[in-house]
Structures are given as C-alpha cells and as structure tokens.
Amino acid sequence: MILRKPYAFFIRYFNLIHILMLVFLVFNIYNLSSMYSFLNEYLLVTQVSLVRDFISNYNIFLVFLNQIILVVLSSIIMSVMIFKKKPALFYFISIIVFIFTIFLLIFSSDNINILLIRTIDVRIIRAIRDLILGSIIMQALLSAFVFARATGFDVKKFNFGKDLKEIETTEEDREEFEVDITIDKHSFQRKVKNNLRNLVVAYKENKYLINIVFLAFIIIMSFNFIFNYFEKNKNIRENISINLGEISFKVLSSYDTKKDYKNQVIDDDYRYIIVRVNIQNNTQRRLKINRDDFNLTSGNTNFKIASDGSNFVDIGILYKSQDLNPGNNIFLLIYKIPEKLSSNYNLNYFQSNGTNVRVKLEPNNLDGDEIVKEYQLGEKIDFSGSVLNESSFSISRYIISETLVLDYKFCYATNKCYDSFEIIKPSLYSSRKNDVLALSSELKINPNVSIPVNNTEDFLNLYGNFSYEINEVFKQEYSFKSIIPNNAEETDFNFFEVLNGSKGALKISIEFKVRNYKYIYYLFDMDYLSRPIDENI
C-alpha cells in the first residue's frame, strides 16, 4: 500500500491546530467547572432535584467527545515533534491528562446517575469533586502553553519560537512511502528505547517547565489532602449546617441550667447542657442513627446523652433514637455535667466512616435573673430570646362567666335548620366552684422549636397560669381544663375552666413562665384601661 507522509500538512497548519486545541480546552474547563459547582452545591444541600436539573442541562457526550478530540490532536502533534526530533514531552503529558479526565468523567457520570436513586458515601462525592478540580487546574496550565504555541508567542526561557521556525517543510515531508504491516520485534524495542532516551533528553531540555508543572501538581494534591483532613475533622459553630451524606446536621441553640420546667433545682451537684439540633434526613425513607454517636466533651471528659428528658419538656423532645422522617427533625440532646467541670463544651458527632463533626457550644444560661415583660389585651407576645425563639401568642378577646350561651344552627334534614343554643359551663364534678374563660387567640410556634404542644390548651398548661387580684388578694391557678362544645363547633373561641371569683377584680392576667422569662398578659387591668367583661358570645 502506498501512502503519502502527512507531516507537511500538519506543520503548515501547526498554529491552527493549536488554536483548535485551545478552543476545546476552554470548552473542557467550562464544563468541568459546571460539574465541580454542582458537586459543591450537592454536598451542601443533598437534594435529588439538583441531580435531575444537572443531568438534564449537562451534555456528558459532548464532554467525552471533546476529550477524545484533544487526545487525537495531541497525538498528531506529538508524532510530528518526534519525527522532527523536537521536544514532545508537553504533548505526552497532555495526552495523559486528557485520558485521565476521560476515565474520571466515566466514573463521575456513573455515580451522579446513582444519586437519582439513592445517596452514596459523601467521601466518594468529595473525592470526585477534588479530582475534577485537579483536572481543571491541570487543563488550565495546558491552556497557557497551548495559547503560547497557537499565537507563536516566544517564551524566552524555552525559545519555542525558534523551534517552530526550524520545523520547515521539505520534499521529504511530502514523499510517498510504503506501508509494511509486518512487525519487527527488535526494531520496535529499539524504537521504544530510543523514545525513552528522547524523553530523558526532552526532560533535560525542558527541565524548568516540567518541574513547574510537577511542583504545581504536588501543591494541588497537598492542599487537597489538608482540605480533606480538616473536612473530615470539622470544627464549626452553632447555626452552621454540615452535610454528612444521608443526613445534614445543625446545632440550632444550646442552654445551660440546673432547673426543671417547674423552676425547681434538680441536683445541686450537677447542671444540664441542653442542645437543640436539626437532623435533616436527606433520603426519601425513614432513618435511625445511633444516639451514642453524639457526645459532649468538657476538657478531656466525654458525656453520653441523658436517658430522661421529662424535666425539659418546655424546651423540646429528647432524642431517643427515634426514626427520622424525610426532611427536618428537631430534637434535644441533654447532658448531665458535674458542677465542678469546665464551662468549655463541644458537641461531637462521630460517623462510622471516621468523620468527626465538632461544634463549639455557647450555651445560654437559663438560671439568670428573671426578665419580666408585660402586655395588654390585643398585643402580641414575641418570645424571641427565650427557649421558644420567635414563637408568638396573642389574645384578641376574652369572656369570663359562670356559664356561656353559644348560638348555632341545628339541622335535622337537608336545608331544614333552625336556631338553637348550647350552654357552656364548668364540670359538675369539680371539687370547687369554677368559671368559664373563653379566649379568642392566635398561637404560632417557631418550626425550629420542637415542643409537645398541639393547640392553645397544651400551650397554656405547659407555660401559663391564670391569676387575678381582688380586694388586695392575689389568686393564681396553674391548670387550664378545656371545655369542648358538643354541638356549637364553629366558634373562634377556646373554652377553659378557671378559678371562680374574678368578677370585680382590679387585674386579670395570664402569666407565661418560659424559664428565666416571665410574660404577663393582662386580660383586664384597671390601671391601664377599664374593659367590660362580656357574658354572652
């Protein structure tokens, strides 16, 4: 078979080929940067929707094709340089980088597709992200040198401009030659040895350039190692979320107290560190994590989660290895600490893969001086600063009476209704005489506060007490027994049994005790404004 040597063609279009390579390299860097940004975002917020959006907008086939074209072009130029006895190491390194990127893209695309179905080990995602960053940096360095050769820029140190001028086309580059498909083993071995010698010579001639590239690679890998080390042993502060694969973890707030929800000291020799956490389940199934993976350190001492959270129901619900539903799960982690220990506390979460998340706690002291705030009827209590955070409560109208009459429509057939009424009164079996308190109120619980409260009755019984002042006598009650209407269901009021005798009182109030905060909500205050007490709704 007779073929014509192609060297003259490639030498003639030497600059144009490098311009094409530069375009493909820029396209590569852009697409790899998009993948790097996606993986970074996924590590922060693990959501399947992010994966779907990325796959739908990212053409992985074009990126593969781009790498293959770069391998082909680099191979052609390397063969020309070897034939002309010019340094070819740069193109050899380029081919290695492009082939590495091809395998990296195959591995990356396989794992990204898996993310549509299930989560994978966060270490794998981090490794892919770091390798892609390394590929971006290496291709950016290659782009600089390709740009120099595409424009004919003479890098003085390497004097490539002179090399390019010396690559002149001759009749020899166009001559026909005969292709022999037989393989001479000894000739092949000689060529391999000769090429190795040429590589050694090329290294000596371009030692400065090669050392810079190698040093840059070592620096990048060192930074990645240091980053991964600190990533694996994170030390963060409260209110910073960290993604750990199947779960994300955030300390919302922390508290320091010796007292229970009734304001009684639990144990003189101990105090309690209470940590409110948000454990986000990033999967679509229920999870359960080991509660012993969370521990508190004070100095060199470790503490496990307490087994009983009944003294702190006003702050939240203790985590006892309950199932975690998909999405946010707010729990308390409670630790019993000897009084004599240091006040420097860190919450640690250990994963089976060796990752240790360390959160520096700055607990709020709940046993400090009592803070008293007063409100009048119609105003809104803002619980900011307390353990209820930004929750709120307000009362727009109230009624106190021995009995109340509720009007409603009684319907016994289709479109056949007549006016009726229901009498609301205290229980006949009570050991004392009570009145009926009707409240039209609005309660909003901050979603970052997980407390056993489902309605206004729960809230009043957990935090509130009813009190009034009459004839210089102060009376107070700590329970609110709810009265549920049997027939008149459509009403804006909640009904409760309260202590009898408030008619004629100078002040009627509901006090909310939220640890070291006291909120006094005056339903009626003669000193502030005289308000009539309704007897009918």
C-alpha positions in Angstrom: 0.0 0.0 0.0 1.5 3.4 -0.9 0.7 6.4 1.3 1.9 10.0 1.5 3.5 11.3 4.6 1.2 13.9 6.3 3.9 15.9 8.2 4.0 18.8 5.7 0.2 19.3 6.2 0.4 19.3 10.0 3.5 21.6 10.0 1.7 24.0 7.7 -1.3 24.2 10.0 0.6 23.9 13.2 -0.8 27.2 14.7 -4.3 26.5 13.5 -4.3 23.1 15.2 -3.2 24.7 18.5 -6.0 27.3 18.2 -8.5 24.4 17.9 -6.9 22.7 20.9 -7.2 25.9 22.8 -10.9 26.2 22.0 -11.5 22.6 23.1 -9.6 23.2 26.3 -11.6 26.2 27.2 -14.8 24.2 26.5 -13.4 21.5 28.7 -12.6 23.8 31.6 -16.1 25.4 31.4 -17.9 22.1 31.5 -15.7 20.6 34.2 -16.3 23.8 36.3 -20.0 23.3 35.9 -19.7 19.7 37.3 -17.5 21.0 40.1 -20.0 23.6 41.1 -22.9 21.1 41.0 -21.0 18.7 43.3 -20.1 21.5 45.7 -23.8 22.5 45.9 -24.9 18.9 46.3 -22.5 18.5 49.2 -24.1 21.5 50.9 -27.8 20.6 50.1 -28.4 17.0 49.3 -31.5 17.0 47.0 -32.5 14.7 44.2 -33.9 17.8 42.3 -30.4 19.2 42.0 -29.2 15.9 40.3 -32.2 15.9 37.9 -31.5 19.6 36.9 -27.8 18.9 36.4 -28.3 15.8 34.3 -31.0 17.5 32.1 -28.7 20.5 31.4 -25.3 18.8 31.1 -24.4 17.1 27.9 -21.8 14.5 29.0 -21.5 13.1 25.5 -20.0 16.4 24.2 -17.5 16.5 27.0 -16.4 12.9 26.3 -16.1 13.7 22.5 -14.1 16.9 23.4 -11.6 14.9 25.4 -11.2 12.3 22.6 -10.6 15.0 20.0 -7.9 16.6 22.3 -6.2 13.2 22.6 -6.2 12.8 18.8 -4.8 16.3 18.2 -2.2 15.9 20.9 -1.1 12.6 19.5 -0.7 14.0 16.0 1.4 17.0 17.2 3.5 14.7 19.4 4.2 12.4 16.4 5.2 15.5 14.3 7.6 16.7 17.1 9.2 13.3 17.4 9.6 12.9 13.7 11.3 16.3 13.6 13.4 15.5 16.6 11.8 18.2 18.7 10.7 18.0 22.4 7.4 16.2 22.6 7.0 15.8 26.4 4.4 18.5 26.7 2.1 16.6 24.3 2.8 13.4 26.1 1.7 15.0 29.4 -1.3 16.5 27.7 -2.4 13.0 26.5 -2.1 11.6 30.0 -4.2 14.5 31.4 -6.9 14.0 28.8 -7.1 10.2 29.2 -7.2 10.7 33.0 -10.1 13.1 32.5 -12.0 10.6 30.3 -11.9 7.9 33.0 -12.8 10.5 35.6 -15.8 11.5 33.6 -16.9 7.9 33.2 -16.6 7.3 36.9 -18.3 10.7 37.8 -21.3 10.2 35.4 -22.0 6.7 36.8 -22.1 8.0 40.4 -24.2 11.0 39.5 -26.8 8.7 37.9 -26.8 6.6 41.1 -27.7 9.8 43.1 -31.0 9.8 41.3 -31.8 6.5 43.1 -30.1 6.7 46.4 -27.4 8.6 48.3 -23.8 7.4 48.2 -20.9 7.8 50.6 -20.1 11.5 50.9 -16.4 10.7 50.7 -16.9 9.4 47.1 -18.6 12.7 46.1 -15.8 14.7 47.8 -13.1 12.6 46.0 -14.8 13.1 42.6 -15.1 16.9 43.3 -11.4 17.1 44.2 -10.2 15.1 41.2 -12.3 17.3 38.9 -10.7 20.4 40.5 -7.3 18.9 39.9 -8.2 18.2 36.2 -9.4 21.8 35.8 -6.2 23.2 37.2 -4.0 20.9 35.0 -6.0 21.8 31.9 -5.8 25.5 32.7 -2.0 25.1 32.8 -2.0 23.3 29.5 -4.2 26.1 28.0 -1.5 28.6 28.8 1.2 26.7 26.9 -1.2 25.9 24.0 -2.1 29.6 23.8 1.6 30.4 23.5 2.1 27.9 20.7 -1.1 28.9 18.9 -0.1 32.5 18.8 3.6 31.9 18.2 4.4 33.7 21.4 8.1 33.2 22.1 8.6 32.1 25.7 12.2 33.3 26.1 13.2 30.5 28.5 12.1 27.8 26.2 12.7 29.5 22.9 9.8 27.7 21.3 9.6 30.4 18.6 12.9 29.3 17.4 11.9 25.6 17.5 8.8 26.4 15.4 10.8 28.2 12.7 13.2 25.3 12.5 10.2 22.9 11.7 10.3 23.6 8.0 8.5 21.5 5.4 10.7 19.7 2.9 10.0 17.4 0.0 10.8 14.6 2.4 7.6 15.5 4.4 5.5 15.0 1.2 7.2 12.0 -0.3 5.4 8.7 -0.8 6.3 5.8 1.3 5.4 2.1 1.5 3.5 0.7 4.5 4.6 -2.6 5.7 2.1 -4.2 8.2 4.6 -6.7 9.4 6.0 -6.1 12.9 9.8 -6.2 13.6 10.1 -7.0 17.2 13.7 -5.9 17.6 13.0 -2.7 15.6 10.1 -2.0 17.9 12.2 -2.5 21.0 14.9 -0.2 19.6 12.3 2.5 18.9 10.9 2.2 22.4 14.4 2.6 23.9 15.1 5.4 21.5 11.9 7.1 22.6 12.7 6.7 26.2 16.1 8.3 25.6 14.4 11.1 23.7 12.1 11.6 26.7 15.1 11.9 29.0 16.7 14.4 26.7 13.4 16.3 26.4 13.2 16.4 30.2 16.7 17.8 30.4 16.0 20.4 27.8 12.6 21.4 29.4 13.5 20.7 33.0 12.3 24.1 34.2 8.9 23.8 32.6 8.4 20.2 33.7 9.5 20.9 37.3 7.0 23.8 37.5 4.1 21.5 36.3 5.2 18.8 38.7 5.5 21.2 41.6 2.1 22.7 40.8 0.6 19.2 40.9 2.3 18.4 44.2 0.9 21.7 45.7 -2.6 20.9 44.5 -2.6 17.4 45.9 -1.2 18.7 49.2 -3.9 21.3 49.5 -6.5 18.6 48.7 -5.1 16.4 51.4 -5.1 19.2 54.0 -8.6 20.2 53.0 -9.9 16.7 53.3 -8.2 16.2 56.6 -9.9 19.3 58.1 -13.1 18.4 56.2 -13.1 15.1 58.0 -12.5 16.7 61.4 -14.7 19.7 61.2 -14.8 22.3 64.0 -17.7 24.6 63.5 -20.0 26.9 65.5 -23.7 26.9 66.2 -26.2 27.5 63.4 -23.9 26.2 60.7 -25.3 23.3 58.7 -23.0 20.5 57.6 -23.9 17.8 55.0 -22.9 14.3 56.0 -24.5 12.3 53.1 -27.8 10.8 54.3 -28.2 13.4 57.0 -27.4 17.1 57.5 -26.7 18.3 61.0 -27.1 21.7 62.6 -27.0 23.0 66.2 -29.8 25.5 66.5 -29.2 26.6 70.1 -27.8 25.4 73.4 -28.7 26.0 77.0 -27.2 25.7 80.5 -29.5 25.1 83.5 -29.8 23.4 86.9 -33.6 23.6 87.0 -36.6 21.8 85.6 -39.6 23.3 83.8 -41.2 24.0 87.2 -38.2 26.2 88.1 -37.0 23.7 90.7 -33.3 22.8 91.1 -32.9 19.2 90.0 -29.5 18.4 91.6 -27.2 20.8 93.4 -24.0 19.0 92.3 -24.9 18.8 88.6 -26.0 21.1 85.8 -27.5 20.2 82.4 -26.3 21.2 78.9 -29.2 21.1 76.5 -28.5 21.2 72.8 -31.3 21.7 70.3 -30.4 20.2 66.9 -31.9 19.9 63.5 -31.1 16.5 62.0 -32.2 16.6 58.3 -32.9 13.3 56.7 -31.8 13.8 53.1 -33.3 10.5 51.8 -36.8 9.6 50.9 -37.0 6.8 53.6 -37.1 6.8 57.4 -33.7 6.6 59.1 -32.4 5.8 62.5 -29.0 6.9 63.8 -27.2 5.8 67.0 -27.8 8.4 69.7 -24.4 7.3 71.3 -22.7 8.8 68.2 -23.5 12.2 69.8 -21.4 13.1 72.9 -20.4 16.2 74.8 -16.8 16.9 75.7 -15.7 19.2 78.5 -11.9 19.3 78.7 -10.9 15.6 78.4 -14.2 14.2 79.7 -16.9 12.7 77.4 -20.6 12.5 78.3 -23.4 10.5 76.7 -26.9 11.7 76.1 -29.2 11.5 79.2 -31.9 8.9 79.2 -34.7 11.1 80.6 -35.9 14.5 79.2 -39.1 14.9 81.3 -37.6 17.8 83.2 -37.1 19.8 80.0 -40.4 19.3 78.1 -40.8 23.0 77.9 -37.7 23.2 75.7 -38.3 20.3 73.4 -38.3 16.5 72.9 -35.3 14.3 73.8 -33.7 12.3 71.0 -34.0 8.6 72.0 -33.1 7.0 68.6 -36.5 7.8 67.2 -37.0 7.3 63.4 -36.0 10.3 61.4 -38.7 11.3 58.8 -37.5 12.7 55.5 -36.8 16.4 55.9 -36.2 18.3 59.2 -36.3 16.6 62.6 -35.8 18.9 65.7 -34.7 17.2 68.9 -32.9 17.9 72.2 -29.6 16.3 73.2 -29.3 16.5 77.0 -26.1 16.0 79.0 -25.7 15.8 82.8 -22.5 17.6 83.8 -20.8 17.8 87.2 -20.9 21.3 88.5 -17.1 21.5 89.0 -16.2 20.9 85.3 -15.0 23.4 82.8 -17.5 25.6 81.0 -15.9 24.9 77.6 -18.3 22.5 75.8 -18.1 20.8 72.4 -20.7 18.6 70.8 -19.2 15.8 68.8 -20.9 13.6 66.2 -18.9 10.6 65.1 -19.7 8.7 61.9 -18.7 5.1 61.2 -16.6 6.3 58.3 -14.3 8.2 60.7 -15.7 11.7 60.2 -15.9 13.7 63.4 -18.0 16.9 63.4 -17.2 19.1 66.4 -19.5 22.0 67.3 -18.3 24.6 69.8 -21.2 25.4 72.0 -22.0 28.7 73.6 -24.9 27.8 75.9 -27.4 30.4 77.1 -27.8 30.4 80.9 -31.4 29.8 81.8 -30.9 30.3 85.5 -30.0 34.0 85.3 -32.0 37.0 86.6 -35.7 36.8 85.7 -36.7 39.0 82.8 -40.3 40.3 83.1 -42.3 41.6 80.1 -45.9 42.9 80.3 -48.6 43.0 77.5 -52.1 44.3 77.3 -55.1 42.6 75.6 -54.8 42.7 71.8 -51.0 42.9 71.9 -48.7 40.1 70.6 -46.2 38.3 72.8 -42.9 37.8 71.0 -40.9 35.0 72.7 -37.6 35.9 71.0 -34.7 35.5 73.3 -36.3 32.7 75.2 -36.3 28.9 74.5 -39.3 29.4 72.3 -37.3 31.6 70.0 -39.6 33.6 67.6 -42.9 31.9 68.6 -45.8 34.3 69.4 -49.1 34.4 71.2 -51.9 37.0 71.3 -55.5 37.3 72.6 -57.9 39.5 70.8 -61.0 38.9 73.0 -61.9 37.2 76.3 -65.1 36.4 78.2 -65.3 35.2 81.9 -68.7 34.0 83.2 -70.3 31.2 85.3 -72.0 30.0 82.1 -71.9 31.0 78.4 -74.5 30.6 75.8 -73.5 29.6 72.2 -75.9 30.1 69.3 -75.7 27.7 66.4 -77.9 26.2 63.7 -79.4 22.8 64.3 -80.0 20.9 61.0 -82.1 17.7 61.0 -82.6 17.3 57.3 -81.4 18.8 54.0 -81.9 22.6 54.1 -84.0 22.2 57.3 -82.3 24.1 60.1 -83.4 26.2 63.0 -81.8 28.4 65.6 -80.6 26.7 68.7 -78.1 27.3 71.5 -75.7 25.4 73.8 -74.8 26.2 77.3 -71.1 26.1 78.2 -70.5 25.6 81.9 -67.8 24.1 84.2 -67.9 20.4 85.1 -70.5 19.4 87.7 -68.0 17.0 89.3 -65.3 19.6 90.2 -64.4 19.9 93.9 -64.6 23.7 93.7 -66.6 26.3 92.0 -65.2 27.4 88.6 -65.9 29.9 85.9 -65.7 29.6 82.2 -62.9 31.5 80.4 -63.4 32.0 76.6 -60.4 33.1 74.7 -60.1 34.2 71.0 -56.3 33.8 70.5 -53.6 33.1 67.9 -50.6 30.9 68.6 -47.6 30.5 66.3 -44.8 28.1 67.2 -41.4 28.5 65.6 -40.8 25.4 63.4 -37.3 25.2 64.8 -38.8 24.6 68.3 -40.0 21.1 68.9 -42.2 21.1 71.9 -45.2 18.8 72.8 -47.8 21.5 72.0 -50.6 20.9 69.5 -53.0 23.7 70.4 -53.7 26.6 72.7 -54.8 24.3 75.6 -51.4 22.5 75.5 -49.6 25.8 75.4 -51.4 27.3 78.4 -51.0 24.2 80.5 -47.3 23.9 79.8 -46.3 27.6 80.3 -49.3 29.5 81.6 -51.2 30.2 84.8 -54.4 32.2 85.4 -54.4 34.9 88.1 -56.4 37.8 89.3 -56.2 40.4 92.1 -59.3 41.3 94.1 -59.7 43.1 97.4 -55.9 43.2 97.7 -55.8 39.4 97.5 -53.8 37.7 94.7 -55.1 34.4 93.4 -53.4 32.1 90.9 -54.1 28.8 89.2 -51.7 26.7 87.1 -54.1 24.5 85.1 -56.4 25.1 82.2 -59.0 22.4 81.8 -60.5 22.6 78.3 -64.3 22.6 77.7 -65.3 21.2 74.3 -68.7 22.2 72.9 -70.9 19.3 71.9 -72.8 21.0 69.1 -71.6 24.5 68.6 -68.4 23.6 66.9 -67.9 26.6 64.6 -66.6 29.2 67.1 -63.5 31.4 67.2 -63.1 30.7 71.0 -61.4 28.2 73.2 -63.1 27.5 76.5 -61.5 26.7 79.8 -62.4 26.1 83.4 -60.7 28.7 85.7 -60.8 29.8 89.3 -64.1 31.4 90.2 -64.3 34.9 91.7 -62.6 37.1 89.1 -65.6 39.4 88.6 -64.8 42.8 90.1 -61.0 42.1 90.1 -58.7 45.0 89.5 -56.4 42.9 87.4 -56.9 39.6 85.5 -54.0 38.1 83.7 -52.4 35.0 82.2 -48.7 34.6 83.1 -46.4 32.7 80.9 -43.3 31.3 82.6 -40.7 30.4 80.0 -37.6 29.6 82.1 -35.9 32.9 83.1 -38.5 34.9 81.1 -41.9 35.9 82.6 -44.6 37.3 80.2 -47.6 38.9 82.0 -50.6 39.2 79.6 -53.3 41.4 81.1 -56.8 40.5 80.1 -58.1 43.3 82.3 -56.1 46.0 84.1 -58.0 48.7 85.9 -54.8 50.9 86.0 -54.4 50.6 82.2 -57.9 50.7 80.8 -61.3 49.6 82.0 -62.7 46.9 79.8 -66.2 45.3 80.3 -66.4 41.6 80.8 -68.8 40.1 78.3 -71.4 37.5 79.4 -72.6 36.3 76.0 -71.0 35.4 72.7 
